[in-house]
Amino acid sequence: MDNAIEAYWKIRLEKLKKALEANNFEVHLAESAAGAKTLVMETLLPNLKPASMAWGGSITVVGAGLYSALKERADIEFLDTFDKRIPAEEMLERRRRSLLVDLFITGTNAVTEAGQLVNLDMIGNRIGGITFGPRHVIILVGRNKLVPDLEEAFFRIKNYAAPVNAMRLDKKTPCVKTSFCEECKSPDRICNTWTITEKSYPTGRVKAVLINEELGF
Ligand code: SF4
């Protein structure tokens, strides 16, 4: 069989789609990062017609080419909450405003086989937007985010996603040196609030795009 790995993940993602749908998420499948971009730009955006958007600083969103594509849309006010040139005070204000946009787009730290989204934030603007505020939410999910259950999700996030993120952001935390979580008390600690999104409320507000490719971390 050609593309055996993709065939394997196609089955896993189709099963995950059913689990998420049973939890009231709207779910779409994409064969690649490029396919996810096309789906968002050519199907989801025309359906939702957002006047305003913000994003959750997601490597997956950048990797799919959506960050640059959305910034270029003249018909959508795209609130950039992660541009490093923006002064800290304005950045904070933008992140507060990002909770009131029409459409919020981000990734997830993990998704369980039972269809739960698991996330851990430093500031909380990303999990805030996923939970309440924006009228619609799109979550891009690379296949590498799938874990068997909540315990594995917590382990993955604390011992992989968070240390890698701390390294990416040049944080002064012990995990940057050891590669695993040491439950630090550092002022730079990026692990402050957990969310488990068990179901989308209202039904369909959160739209998951499951991508048959490794994206983000
Ligand atoms: S709690 Fe501290 S050491 Fe643990 S992953 Fe988070 S930032 Fe790193």
Residues whose N, C-alpha, C, O or C-beta is under 5 A from the ligand:
A	BS01	SF4	K158 A162 P163 T173 P174 C175 F180 C181 E182 E183 C184 R189 I190 C191
